[in-house]
């Protein structure tokens, strides 16, 4: 009876409620039922409370804790520098204590060289090149192939008479030969058994079509040639296909020219009479007085120009001083980069009357060591190694395929094969690169 009275009382209360409260109570009941029916889903969807920063730092890796603590300190005190690793702090202290001049660490041999601005700029690049090249990764066959001349002097198309210097066309591998005692310039095509006379008639005269003991030849990209006409004390220019030359050094007052080179619209000449290198009639190396000082030359017989790295830098075969000297563009003083000044030597660090010098595509230096009957290779400047490497010849004169006899010229083709004017053997020898 009591239960029945309670039930009737509850029903009356529900009827007396407004309709909005009834509607609100229904979703609450439904939500409660859903919560009771799916407790696991509710736990999964509920986001985890984020832990305090200190607790997270304690649970993280020790290095992360240190970095985060430093970051917080830096935010609190932005002017303070973040704490560095002990080794970094030690290096920083050494760097600050080091004098400004000693911050650039140089090789001991480099410190002895003059600090020219161009030298400073290219030092690191040169060192990398030297390390790559001076290793024995590049080797030439020490047995040569005769590519011009037959080993006996003569005037025939297949003969040479004291070939003095040579020039290789990098595109075609044609060989231009200053055939000195035949008073002519001969062009030798690859695999040919005879040459083509392109300048000189064989007569030693000052006529425009003649030459007198030519010592060097330079060919431009169109096949025009410039000849160091030594006996006539001039530079003769022959257009491609023409046998009549034009003198291009009439106002120079030249002596005996033993070298010629054309670069940047300038004609360079090597004058052994005045011991000077000319550029369009202006002296660019030497003071026209033979001597052993750093601003002097002594009967130089050959030179070349660095056209790739140290632009317009001269390398001169200073023959009577038994050295190769480098002159930077605009500098009147030179630096000895090979040989011992005034000393004839057959040692690896010496030279005996060098007469020609050439550069390869990496600006490494190839020297014709005339009285030592060999070709010496030096790594490009700054010459980390002060000794040369013999890459052709045995050091003893001879007529075999491995020997040279007072060589006077050297050149390289695009494959780095080595060509040598084997002067007293009246031939041009080719040493194949094999590695």
MARLUM-907735 format. One record per residue (C-alpha): residue number from 0; residue in three letters; x, y, z negated. Coordinates in steps of 0.001 Angstrom, whole numbers, plus 500000, padded with zeros to 6 digits. Example, Ala and Ser with C-alpha at 12.3 -4.5 7.8 and 13.67 -1.06 7.14 Angstrom:
BEGIN
R  num  residu       x       y       z
R    0     ala  512300  495500  492200
R    1     ser  513670  498940  492860
END
This chain:
BEGIN
R  num  residu       x       y       z
R    0     unk  500000  500000  500000
R    1     unk  502791  502409  499151
R    2     unk  504589  501599  502427
R    3     unk  501450  502314  504397
R    4     unk  501067  505711  502731
R    5     unk  504703  506622  503583
R    6     unk  504236  505626  507223
R    7     unk  501105  507784  507542
R    8     unk  502939  510713  505955
R    9     unk  505873  510473  508442
R   10     unk  503535  510381  511412
R   11     unk  501776  513518  510225
R   12     unk  505121  515316  509879
R   13     unk  506150  514386  513407
R   14     unk  502854  515671  514760
R   15     unk  503280  518925  512865
R   16     unk  506776  519631  514430
R   17     unk  507006  521954  517426
R   18     unk  507680  520274  520791
R   19     unk  511200  521841  521186
R   20     unk  512520  520224  518009
R   21     unk  511202  516892  519164
R   22     unk  513009  517250  522498
R   23     unk  516238  518223  520742
R   24     unk  516099  515302  518372
R   25     unk  515723  512785  521183
R   26     unk  519088  513524  522881
R   27     unk  520748  513522  519480
R   28     unk  519390  510074  518806
R   29     unk  520427  508934  522258
R   30     unk  523942  510315  521764
R   31     unk  524214  508579  518404
R   32     unk  523117  505326  519949
R   33     unk  525673  505742  522759
R   34     unk  528432  506486  520258
R   35     unk  527542  503435  518210
R   36     unk  527302  501229  521301
R   37     unk  530634  502403  522894
R   38     unk  533162  503141  520156
R   39     unk  536135  501940  522237
R   40     unk  535360  504229  525173
R   41     unk  535115  507179  522798
R   42     unk  538565  506451  521395
R   43     unk  540100  506269  524886
R   44     unk  538609  509524  526124
R   45     unk  539440  511456  522972
R   46     unk  542710  513487  523538
R   47     unk  545536  512842  521195
R   48     unk  546398  515680  518863
R   49     unk  549655  517421  519870
R   50     unk  552470  516876  517421
R   51     unk  554268  519808  515832
R   52     unk  557506  520977  517513
R   53     unk  559742  519805  514652
R   54     unk  558270  516308  514757
R   55     unk  558787  516094  518509
R   56     unk  562398  517290  518143
R   57     unk  563064  514618  515552
R   58     unk  561703  511904  517849
R   59     unk  563599  513142  520990
R   60     unk  567161  512301  522055
R   61     unk  569935  514045  520008
R   62     unk  571257  515897  523097
R   63     unk  567749  517111  523934
R   64     unk  567314  518253  520339
R   65     unk  570542  520276  520547
R   66     unk  569543  521868  523855
R   67     unk  566074  522764  522587
R   68     unk  567450  524228  519376
R   69     unk  569941  526336  521371
R   70     unk  567109  527500  523604
R   71     unk  565040  528579  520587
R   72     unk  568021  530446  519118
R   73     unk  568648  532181  522432
R   74     unk  564996  533269  522551
R   75     unk  565210  534616  519026
R   76     unk  568602  536319  519695
R   77     unk  568837  536961  523472
R   78     unk  572128  538829  523174
R   79     unk  573882  535779  521716
R   80     unk  575485  533445  524260
R   81     unk  574394  529804  524197
R   82     unk  576806  527448  522495
R   83     unk  579039  525671  525014
R   84     unk  580705  522302  524962
R   85     unk  584056  522365  523067
R   86     unk  586004  521577  526268
R   87     unk  584225  524386  528125
R   88     unk  585022  526800  525301
R   89     unk  588703  525795  525417
R   90     unk  588884  526266  529205
R   91     unk  587169  529648  528903
R   92     unk  589657  530805  526248
R   93     unk  592603  529712  528419
R   94     unk  591153  531502  531439
R   95     unk  590724  534730  529436
R   96     unk  594232  534508  527965
R   97     unk  595822  533781  531366
R   98     unk  597309  536841  533127
R   99     unk  595501  537951  536231
R  100     unk  598453  537179  538518
R  101     unk  598631  533578  537287
R  102     unk  594988  532725  537819
R  103     unk  595752  531470  541349
R  104     unk  597894  528362  540871
R  105     unk  600372  528043  543752
R  106     unk  602688  525293  544851
R  107     unk  606301  526016  543722
R  108     unk  607469  526206  547336
R  109     unk  604599  528543  548189
R  110     unk  605600  530937  545408
R  111     unk  608971  531409  547099
R  112     unk  607317  532559  550336
R  113     unk  606352  536202  550983
R  114     unk  602750  536902  549993
R  115     unk  601435  538290  553249
R  116     unk  597660  538998  553236
R  117     unk  597013  536530  556062
R  118     unk  599023  533898  554208
R  119     unk  596915  534393  551056
R  120     unk  593675  534152  553004
R  121     unk  594391  530847  554734
R  122     unk  596396  529064  552041
R  123     unk  593804  526523  550882
R  124     unk  592676  525672  554402
R  125     unk  596268  525117  555479
R  126     unk  597014  522819  552545
R  127     unk  594091  520574  553439
R  128     unk  595232  520398  557050
R  129     unk  598783  519550  555982
R  130     unk  597650  516731  553728
R  131     unk  595614  515294  556597
R  132     unk  598352  515454  559186
R  133     unk  601690  514816  557468
R  134     unk  600492  511368  556494
R  135     unk  601626  508630  558851
R  136     unk  598143  508358  560342
R  137     unk  599334  509936  563611
R  138     unk  602098  507986  565342
R  139     unk  603666  508139  568785
R  140     unk  605221  505259  570672
R  141     unk  608986  505734  570454
R  142     unk  609427  504268  573942
R  143     unk  608602  506844  576598
R  144     unk  607220  506653  580117
R  145     unk  608834  508773  582830
R  146     unk  606084  510880  584431
R  147     unk  608195  513295  586518
R  148     unk  611640  512937  588092
R  149     unk  613596  509758  588624
R  150     unk  616485  510297  586234
R  151     unk  618925  511700  588789
R  152     unk  619380  515333  589824
R  153     unk  618296  516334  593301
R  154     unk  616093  518550  595440
R  155     unk  613685  515888  596659
R  156     unk  609959  515977  595931
R  157     unk  610410  513163  593425
R  158     unk  613484  514705  591786
R  159     unk  614290  517409  589257
R  160     unk  617468  519262  588369
R  161     unk  617716  520399  584764
R  162     unk  613975  520796  584021
R  163     unk  613956  523383  581255
R  164     unk  610420  523850  579997
R  165     unk  606964  522486  580733
R  166     unk  603316  523518  580451
R  167     unk  600329  521121  580299
R  168     unk  596884  522060  581632
R  169     unk  594572  520840  578845
R  170     unk  591644  520308  581217
R  171     unk  593420  518344  583968
R  172     unk  596699  517169  582326
R  173     unk  598628  518661  585260
R  174     unk  602277  519322  584374
R  175     unk  603938  522615  585339
R  176     unk  607734  522278  585296
R  177     unk  610364  525032  585342
R  178     unk  612881  523176  587546
R  179     unk  615712  525513  586609
R  180     unk  618690  524530  588775
R  181     unk  616430  523931  591786
R  182     unk  615142  527526  591393
R  183     unk  611510  526516  591628
R  184     unk  608351  525646  589711
R  185     unk  606869  522215  590405
R  186     unk  603350  521007  589668
R  187     unk  603030  517309  588887
R  188     unk  599581  515709  588961
R  189     unk  598713  512778  586647
R  190     unk  600096  509431  587895
R  191     unk  601793  511134  590855
R  192     unk  605203  509950  592083
R  193     unk  606233  513338  593451
R  194     unk  605652  516988  592647
R  195     unk  604268  519987  594531
R  196     unk  606392  523137  594748
R  197     unk  604142  526086  593820
R  198     unk  606749  528847  593318
R  199     unk  610283  529441  594571
R  200     unk  612004  528377  597759
R  201     unk  615120  526893  596227
R  202     unk  617174  530014  596922
R  203     unk  618506  531915  593911
R  204     unk  617651  535430  595039
R  205     unk  615648  538441  593769
R  206     unk  613155  538226  596646
R  207     unk  609485  538185  595653
R  208     unk  609103  534587  596815
R  209     unk  612311  533366  595157
R  210     unk  613392  532505  591633
R  211     unk  616788  532362  589955
R  212     unk  617127  529731  587222
R  213     unk  613540  529805  585897
R  214     unk  613405  528808  582235
R  215     unk  609712  528755  581354
R  216     unk  606257  528754  582945
R  217     unk  602783  529610  581655
R  218     unk  599525  528823  583519
R  219     unk  596201  530535  582819
R  220     unk  592739  528971  583092
R  221     unk  592449  529781  586813
R  222     unk  595791  528269  587815
R  223     unk  597760  531517  588076
R  224     unk  601288  531167  586713
R  225     unk  603775  533429  584933
R  226     unk  607450  532498  585288
R  227     unk  610385  533509  583083
R  228     unk  612772  534231  585975
R  229     unk  615872  534271  583804
R  230     unk  618577  534942  586405
R  231     unk  616581  537839  587865
R  232     unk  615720  539204  584394
R  233     unk  612015  539493  585086
R  234     unk  608596  537873  584703
R  235     unk  607112  536825  588049
R  236     unk  603372  536379  588535
R  237     unk  602071  533979  591210
R  238     unk  598380  533764  591996
R  239     unk  596921  530302  592437
R  240     unk  597804  529146  595954
R  241     unk  600203  532016  596688
R  242     unk  603968  531572  597132
R  243     unk  604706  535302  596920
R  244     unk  605185  536616  593416
R  245     unk  604722  539984  591752
R  246     unk  607070  541323  589095
R  247     unk  605090  542264  585977
R  248     unk  607960  543370  583704
R  249     unk  609721  546066  585725
R  250     unk  609797  548659  582911
R  251     unk  610884  546373  580099
R  252     unk  614621  546526  580575
R  253     unk  614735  542770  580063
R  254     unk  617814  540642  579720
R  255     unk  617794  536903  580342
R  256     unk  614275  535638  579659
R  257     unk  613988  532101  578297
R  258     unk  610302  532098  577402
R  259     unk  606965  533524  578543
R  260     unk  603484  533452  577019
R  261     unk  600214  535278  577801
R  262     unk  597710  536038  575035
R  263     unk  595065  538751  574556
R  264     unk  596005  540430  577851
R  265     unk  599617  540769  576702
R  266     unk  602633  539201  578354
R  267     unk  605220  538027  575834
R  268     unk  608831  537349  576763
R  269     unk  611797  535846  574921
R  270     unk  614982  537826  575653
R  271     unk  618215  536083  574582
R  272     unk  620412  538967  575752
R  273     unk  618840  541478  573344
R  274     unk  617676  538886  570779
R  275     unk  614100  540156  570791
R  276     unk  610554  539036  571597
R  277     unk  608722  541466  573878
R  278     unk  604972  542094  574224
R  279     unk  604272  544254  577277
R  280     unk  607689  545838  576849
R  281     unk  607395  546507  573105
R  282     unk  609536  544567  570661
R  283     unk  607442  542520  568222
R  284     unk  610207  540397  566644
R  285     unk  613877  541253  566295
R  286     unk  615597  544642  566422
R  287     unk  617590  544087  569648
R  288     unk  620743  543431  567614
R  289     unk  621741  539818  566994
R  290     unk  622104  538872  563340
R  291     unk  621048  536638  560476
R  292     unk  618878  539074  558479
R  293     unk  615140  538501  558072
R  294     unk  614347  541198  560653
R  295     unk  616886  539918  563193
R  296     unk  617133  537131  565750
R  297     unk  620192  535526  567284
R  298     unk  619787  534478  570923
R  299     unk  616291  532982  570632
R  300     unk  615536  530596  573490
R  301     unk  611890  529771  572897
R  302     unk  608743  530829  571057
R  303     unk  605023  530245  570830
R  304     unk  601956  531995  569391
R  305     unk  599385  530731  566905
R  306     unk  596101  531516  568658
R  307     unk  593838  529491  566341
R  308     unk  594443  530307  562666
R  309     unk  596965  533095  562011
R  310     unk  596099  535006  565158
R  311     unk  599071  536482  567070
R  312     unk  601583  534970  564634
R  313     unk  604888  534169  566351
R  314     unk  607025  531068  565886
R  315     unk  610515  531663  567277
R  316     unk  613267  529128  567955
R  317     unk  616150  531210  566570
R  318     unk  618733  529118  568370
R  319     unk  622099  530414  567166
R  320     unk  620880  530498  563544
R  321     unk  619544  526899  563818
R  322     unk  616155  527858  562419
R  323     unk  612536  528407  563367
R  324     unk  611231  531753  562116
R  325     unk  607646  532887  561659
R  326     unk  606553  536499  562208
R  327     unk  603031  537501  561189
R  328     unk  601290  539965  563473
R  329     unk  602443  543483  562655
R  330     unk  605305  542323  560427
R  331     unk  608914  543189  561300
R  332     unk  610422  540578  558968
R  333     unk  610318  536859  559507
R  334     unk  610218  533804  557274
R  335     unk  612319  530710  557940
R  336     unk  609946  527754  558142
R  337     unk  612344  525087  559462
R  338     unk  616100  524608  559391
R  339     unk  618883  526137  557306
R  340     unk  619989  529648  558227
R  341     unk  623320  529525  560060
R  342     unk  623915  525818  559350
R  343     unk  624061  523120  562033
R  344     unk  622562  519981  560555
R  345     unk  621237  516615  561666
R  346     unk  619476  515980  558341
R  347     unk  615690  515837  558153
R  348     unk  615587  519378  556742
R  349     unk  618055  520790  559282
R  350     unk  618261  521707  562961
R  351     unk  621056  522066  565484
R  352     unk  620360  524684  568156
R  353     unk  616552  524555  568483
R  354     unk  615483  525819  571903
R  355     unk  611690  525469  572019
R  356     unk  608711  525311  569696
R  357     unk  605045  524443  570310
R  358     unk  601873  524129  568221
R  359     unk  599115  521548  568427
R  360     unk  595391  522144  567855
R  361     unk  595968  522063  564073
R  362     unk  598890  524496  564335
R  363     unk  601447  521862  563341
R  364     unk  604898  522737  564668
R  365     unk  606854  520675  567207
R  366     unk  610511  521682  567562
R  367     unk  612971  520752  570301
R  368     unk  616182  520075  568362
R  369     unk  618501  520362  571357
R  370     unk  621916  519338  570026
R  371     unk  620376  516587  567890
R  372     unk  618594  515113  570945
R  373     unk  615272  514778  569156
R  374     unk  611815  516293  568589
R  375     unk  610986  517275  565010
R  376     unk  607480  517643  563606
R  377     unk  606678  519983  560721
R  378     unk  603299  520414  559118
R  379     unk  601733  523788  559743
R  380     unk  602540  526781  557533
R  381     unk  602935  527020  554539
R  382     unk  605071  523918  555163
R  383     unk  604431  521985  551983
R  384     unk  607056  519518  553209
R  385     unk  610368  521286  553911
R  386     unk  611660  518313  555898
R  387     unk  610728  517391  559430
R  388     unk  609786  514037  560886
R  389     unk  611503  512753  564035
R  390     unk  608797  511688  566493
R  391     unk  610849  511390  569710
R  392     unk  614499  510595  570338
R  393     unk  616951  508706  568171
R  394     unk  619313  511544  567308
R  395     unk  621927  510099  569687
R  396     unk  622089  511206  573316
R  397     unk  621380  508556  575922
R  398     unk  619471  507551  579029
R  399     unk  617223  504789  577683
R  400     unk  613456  505114  577278
R  401     unk  613867  505774  573554
R  402     unk  616605  508402  573911
R  403     unk  616845  512041  574960
R  404     unk  619741  514015  576423
R  405     unk  619738  517709  575432
R  406     unk  615954  518143  575675
R  407     unk  614736  521706  576271
R  408     unk  610929  521660  576406
R  409     unk  607925  520058  574732
R  410     unk  604153  520077  575277
R  411     unk  601016  518160  574273
R  412     unk  597928  517211  576238
R  413     unk  594356  517126  574933
R  414     unk  594840  513537  573675
R  415     unk  597904  514530  571633
R  416     unk  600288  512659  573932
R  417     unk  603763  514189  573737
R  418     unk  605671  515397  576826
R  419     unk  609373  516245  576667
R  420     unk  611571  517958  579257
R  421     unk  614565  515592  579019
R  422     unk  616805  518178  580620
R  423     unk  620152  516478  581142
R  424     unk  618401  513249  582211
R  425     unk  616510  515270  584896
R  426     unk  613124  513876  583956
R  427     unk  609945  514492  581963
R  428     unk  609149  511841  579372
R  429     unk  605717  511010  577979
R  430     unk  605414  509540  574470
R  431     unk  601954  508034  574058
R  432     unk  600071  508621  570856
R  433     unk  599154  505184  569497
R  434     unk  597420  506081  566214
END
